[in-house]
Protein backbone atom coordinates (compact mmCIF):
# COMPACT_ATOMS: atom_id res chain seq x y z
CA UNK A 1 0.00 0.00 0.00
CA UNK A 2 1.53 3.26 -1.13
CA UNK A 3 1.55 6.59 0.69
CA UNK A 4 -1.41 8.18 -1.19
CA UNK A 5 -3.61 5.19 -0.37
CA UNK A 6 -2.64 5.30 3.33
CA UNK A 7 -3.23 9.04 3.38
CA UNK A 8 -6.65 8.64 1.76
CA UNK A 9 -7.61 5.86 4.20
CA UNK A 10 -6.52 7.86 7.25
CA UNK A 11 -8.34 10.92 5.91
CA UNK A 12 -11.54 8.92 5.41
CA UNK A 13 -11.19 7.42 8.91
CA UNK A 14 -10.60 10.84 10.43
CA UNK A 15 -13.63 12.27 8.66
CA UNK A 16 -15.76 9.37 9.82
CA UNK A 17 -14.57 9.76 13.41
CA UNK A 18 -15.27 13.50 13.24
CA UNK A 19 -18.72 12.82 11.80
CA UNK A 20 -19.38 10.24 14.54
CA UNK A 21 -18.31 12.72 17.21
CA UNK A 22 -20.50 15.39 15.68
CA UNK A 23 -23.40 12.93 15.57
CA UNK A 24 -22.84 12.16 19.25
CA UNK A 25 -22.74 15.84 20.25
CA UNK A 26 -25.85 16.67 18.21
CA UNK A 27 -27.61 13.62 19.63
CA UNK A 28 -26.76 14.63 23.19
CA UNK A 29 -28.02 18.14 22.55
CA UNK A 30 -31.25 16.82 21.07
CA UNK A 31 -31.75 14.50 24.06
CA UNK A 32 -31.24 17.39 26.51
CA UNK A 33 -33.57 19.56 24.41
CA UNK A 34 -36.28 16.88 24.33
CA UNK A 35 -36.06 16.26 28.10
CA UNK A 36 -36.16 20.02 28.73
CA UNK A 37 -39.31 20.41 26.62
CA UNK A 38 -40.94 17.44 28.36
CA UNK A 39 -40.11 18.89 31.79
CA UNK A 40 -41.53 22.30 30.86
CA UNK A 41 -44.73 20.75 29.50
CA UNK A 42 -45.22 18.63 32.62
CA UNK A 43 -44.48 21.60 34.88
CA UNK A 44 -46.97 23.81 33.04
CA UNK A 45 -49.62 21.13 33.62
CA UNK A 46 -48.80 20.94 37.36
CA UNK A 47 -47.46 17.41 36.99
CA UNK A 48 -46.06 15.86 40.18
CA UNK A 49 -42.31 16.72 40.56
CA UNK A 50 -41.48 13.16 41.62
CA UNK A 51 -43.00 11.66 38.48
CA UNK A 52 -41.36 14.39 36.38
CA UNK A 53 -37.86 13.42 37.52
CA UNK A 54 -38.58 9.73 37.17
CA UNK A 55 -39.97 10.03 33.62
CA UNK A 56 -37.11 12.35 32.60
CA UNK A 57 -34.51 9.88 33.95
CA UNK A 58 -36.04 6.90 32.14
CA UNK A 59 -36.40 8.87 28.90
CA UNK A 60 -32.78 10.02 29.14
CA UNK A 61 -31.49 6.45 29.57
CA UNK A 62 -33.57 5.11 26.65
CA UNK A 63 -32.58 7.94 24.28
CA UNK A 64 -28.90 7.53 25.14
CA UNK A 65 -29.09 3.82 24.32
CA UNK A 66 -30.73 4.65 20.99
CA UNK A 67 -27.98 7.21 20.31
CA UNK A 68 -25.19 4.69 21.00
CA UNK A 69 -26.83 2.09 18.74
CA UNK A 70 -27.23 4.71 15.98
CA UNK A 71 -23.55 5.71 16.17
CA UNK A 72 -22.46 2.07 16.04
CA UNK A 73 -24.63 1.58 12.97
CA UNK A 74 -23.04 4.67 11.40
CA UNK A 75 -19.61 3.04 11.80
CA UNK A 76 -20.85 -0.14 10.14
CA UNK A 77 -21.11 -2.27 13.27
CA UNK A 78 -23.94 -4.80 13.10
CA UNK A 79 -26.45 -3.49 15.64
CA UNK A 80 -28.34 -6.79 15.79
CA UNK A 81 -25.28 -8.51 17.17
CA UNK A 82 -24.73 -5.54 19.46
CA UNK A 83 -28.27 -5.84 20.78
CA UNK A 84 -27.68 -9.51 21.61
CA UNK A 85 -24.37 -8.60 23.24
CA UNK A 86 -26.08 -5.82 25.19
CA UNK A 87 -28.73 -8.26 26.40
CA UNK A 88 -26.02 -10.69 27.56
CA UNK A 89 -24.12 -7.93 29.30
CA UNK A 90 -27.39 -6.80 30.87
CA UNK A 91 -27.95 -10.25 32.35
CA UNK A 92 -24.42 -10.38 33.71
CA UNK A 93 -24.64 -6.89 35.14
CA UNK A 94 -28.09 -7.66 36.55
CA UNK A 95 -26.72 -10.67 38.42
CA UNK A 96 -23.78 -8.66 39.74
CA UNK A 97 -25.83 -5.57 40.58
CA UNK A 98 -28.94 -7.20 41.99
CA UNK A 99 -29.01 -4.62 44.78
CA UNK A 100 -28.99 -1.77 42.28
CA UNK A 101 -31.80 -3.36 40.30
CA UNK A 102 -33.80 -3.92 43.48
CA UNK A 103 -33.45 -0.18 44.16
CA UNK A 104 -34.69 0.50 40.62
CA UNK A 105 -37.70 -1.80 41.05
CA UNK A 106 -38.46 -0.27 44.45
CA UNK A 107 -38.25 3.19 42.90
CA UNK A 108 -40.87 2.20 40.34
CA UNK A 109 -43.22 1.04 43.11
CA UNK A 110 -42.60 4.23 45.09
CA UNK A 111 -43.63 6.28 42.06
CA UNK A 112 -46.71 4.13 41.40
CA UNK A 113 -48.01 3.89 44.97
CA UNK A 114 -46.55 7.23 46.12
CA UNK A 115 -46.25 6.80 49.90
CA UNK A 116 -44.42 10.13 49.73
CA UNK A 117 -43.48 12.75 47.15
CA UNK A 118 -41.01 15.60 46.73
CA UNK A 119 -41.55 18.18 49.46
CA UNK A 120 -43.03 15.76 52.02
CA UNK A 121 -41.53 15.56 55.51
CA UNK A 122 -40.90 11.90 56.28
CA UNK A 123 -39.16 9.46 58.59
CA UNK A 124 -37.94 6.34 56.80
CA UNK A 125 -34.84 4.28 56.21
CA UNK A 126 -33.42 5.58 59.47
CA UNK A 127 -33.55 9.18 58.22
CA UNK A 128 -35.84 12.13 58.98
CA UNK A 129 -36.31 15.21 56.81
CA UNK A 130 -37.84 16.69 53.67
CA UNK A 131 -37.83 14.67 50.44
CA UNK A 132 -35.95 16.63 47.78
CA UNK A 133 -35.78 13.96 45.08
CA UNK A 134 -37.10 10.48 44.30
CA UNK A 135 -34.68 9.11 41.71
CA UNK A 136 -34.36 5.88 39.77
CA UNK A 137 -32.34 4.21 42.51
CA UNK A 138 -32.27 6.53 45.52
CA UNK A 139 -34.40 8.91 47.56
CA UNK A 140 -32.66 12.13 48.62
CA UNK A 141 -33.74 13.55 51.98
CA UNK A 142 -32.60 16.83 53.53
CA UNK A 143 -32.65 16.75 57.33
CA UNK A 144 -33.77 19.71 59.48
CA UNK A 145 -30.10 20.61 60.09
CA UNK A 146 -29.66 20.90 56.28
CA UNK A 147 -27.72 17.66 55.74
CA UNK A 148 -28.40 15.76 52.52
CA UNK A 149 -28.86 12.00 52.94
CA UNK A 150 -29.16 9.52 50.07
CA UNK A 151 -31.17 6.39 50.88
CA UNK A 152 -31.61 3.39 48.57
CA UNK A 153 -35.18 3.02 47.34
CA UNK A 154 -35.27 -0.63 48.42
CA UNK A 155 -34.50 0.43 51.99
CA UNK A 156 -37.21 3.10 51.89
CA UNK A 157 -39.83 0.75 50.45
CA UNK A 158 -38.93 -2.03 52.89
CA UNK A 159 -38.95 0.21 55.96
CA UNK A 160 -41.77 1.78 57.94
CA UNK A 161 -42.28 5.29 56.52
CA UNK A 162 -43.95 8.06 58.49
CA UNK A 163 -45.24 10.81 56.23
CA UNK A 164 -45.94 13.92 58.30
CA UNK A 165 -47.17 15.82 55.23
CA UNK A 166 -49.92 13.36 54.31
CA UNK A 167 -52.50 15.27 56.38
CA UNK A 168 -53.32 18.95 56.58
CA UNK A 169 -52.11 19.42 60.16
CA UNK A 170 -49.90 17.90 62.86
CA UNK A 171 -50.02 17.87 66.66
CA UNK A 172 -47.17 19.33 68.73
CA UNK A 173 -46.68 17.28 71.92
CA UNK A 174 -45.19 19.12 74.90
CA UNK A 175 -45.46 18.63 78.67
CA UNK A 176 -45.51 21.14 81.52
CA UNK A 177 -44.34 20.21 85.01
CA UNK A 178 -46.14 21.84 87.94
CA UNK A 179 -44.90 21.99 91.50
CA UNK A 180 -46.83 20.60 94.49
CA UNK A 181 -49.41 23.12 95.61
CA UNK A 182 -50.00 24.62 92.15
CA UNK A 183 -53.60 24.26 91.02
CA UNK A 184 -53.50 22.40 87.67
CA UNK A 185 -56.92 23.74 86.66
CA UNK A 186 -55.63 27.29 87.07
CA UNK A 187 -52.61 26.45 84.90
CA UNK A 188 -54.87 24.91 82.26
CA UNK A 189 -57.11 27.99 82.24
CA UNK A 190 -54.06 30.20 81.66
CA UNK A 191 -52.42 28.07 78.99
CA UNK A 192 -55.38 27.31 76.71
CA UNK A 193 -56.16 30.87 75.53
CA UNK A 194 -52.46 31.72 75.38
CA UNK A 195 -51.76 28.74 73.10
CA UNK A 196 -54.50 29.82 70.71
CA UNK A 197 -52.71 33.17 70.31
CA UNK A 198 -49.43 31.62 69.10
CA UNK A 199 -48.78 32.31 65.43
CA UNK A 200 -49.78 29.46 63.07
CA UNK A 201 -51.59 27.46 65.80
CA UNK A 202 -54.84 26.15 64.34
CA UNK A 203 -58.19 27.15 65.80
CA UNK A 204 -59.71 23.80 64.79
CA UNK A 205 -58.84 21.41 66.27
CA UNK A 206 -58.35 23.61 69.31
CA UNK A 207 -55.21 23.24 71.45
CA UNK A 208 -55.41 20.58 74.17
CA UNK A 209 -54.19 21.17 77.73
CA UNK A 210 -55.00 18.31 80.09
CA UNK A 211 -53.64 16.58 83.18
CA UNK A 212 -51.30 13.90 81.85
CA UNK A 213 -49.70 12.37 84.93
CA UNK A 214 -48.45 12.82 88.50
CA UNK A 215 -44.88 12.36 89.71
CA UNK A 216 -42.61 13.14 92.64
CA UNK A 217 -42.54 16.83 91.68
CA UNK A 218 -46.25 17.40 91.19
CA UNK A 219 -48.74 17.41 88.33
CA UNK A 220 -47.69 16.98 84.69
CA UNK A 221 -49.78 18.69 82.00
CA UNK A 222 -50.05 17.63 78.36
CA UNK A 223 -49.77 20.74 76.17
CA UNK A 224 -50.80 19.99 72.56
CA UNK A 225 -51.39 22.69 69.95
CA UNK A 226 -52.05 21.80 66.29
CA UNK A 227 -50.39 23.33 63.23
CA UNK A 228 -49.37 22.73 59.63
CA UNK A 229 -46.23 20.60 59.18
CA UNK A 230 -44.33 23.56 57.72
CA UNK A 231 -44.83 25.48 60.99
CA UNK A 232 -44.10 22.58 63.35
CA UNK A 233 -40.77 23.70 64.81
CA UNK A 234 -41.83 27.34 65.12
CA UNK A 235 -44.93 26.30 67.12
CA UNK A 236 -42.87 23.77 69.09
CA UNK A 237 -40.38 26.37 70.33
CA UNK A 238 -43.00 29.09 70.81
CA UNK A 239 -45.00 26.68 72.97
CA UNK A 240 -41.98 26.07 75.19
CA UNK A 241 -41.47 29.83 75.58
CA UNK A 242 -45.16 30.30 76.33
CA UNK A 243 -45.19 27.67 79.10
CA UNK A 244 -42.19 29.29 80.77
CA UNK A 245 -43.57 32.84 80.45
CA UNK A 246 -47.09 31.90 81.59
CA UNK A 247 -45.92 30.06 84.69
CA UNK A 248 -43.49 32.87 85.51
CA UNK A 249 -46.20 35.54 85.27
CA UNK A 250 -48.49 33.42 87.46
CA UNK A 251 -45.79 33.21 90.12
CA UNK A 252 -45.81 29.42 90.24
CA UNK A 253 -43.11 27.85 92.38
CA UNK A 254 -40.37 25.91 90.61
CA UNK A 255 -41.04 22.15 90.70
CA UNK A 256 -38.64 20.23 92.94
CA UNK A 257 -38.63 16.74 94.37
CA UNK A 258 -39.67 16.14 97.97
CA UNK A 259 -36.10 15.10 98.79
CA UNK A 260 -34.76 18.37 97.39
CA UNK A 261 -37.27 20.38 99.46
CA UNK A 262 -36.11 18.59 102.59
CA UNK A 263 -32.48 19.32 101.77
CA UNK A 264 -32.98 23.06 101.29
CA UNK A 265 -34.92 23.27 104.54
Secondary structure by P-SEA (a helix, b strand, c coil): ccaaaaaaaaaaaaaaaaaaaaaaaaaaaaaaaaaaaaaaaaaaacccaaaaaaaaaaaaaaaaaaaaaaaaaaacccaaaaaaaaaaaaaaaaaaaaaaaaaaaaaaaaaacccccccccccccccccccccccccbbbbbcccbbbbbbbaaaaaaccccccccccbbbbbbbbbbcccccaaaaaaacaaaaaacccccccccccccccccccccbbbbbbbbbcccaaaaaaaaaaaaaaaaaaaacccccccaaaaaaac
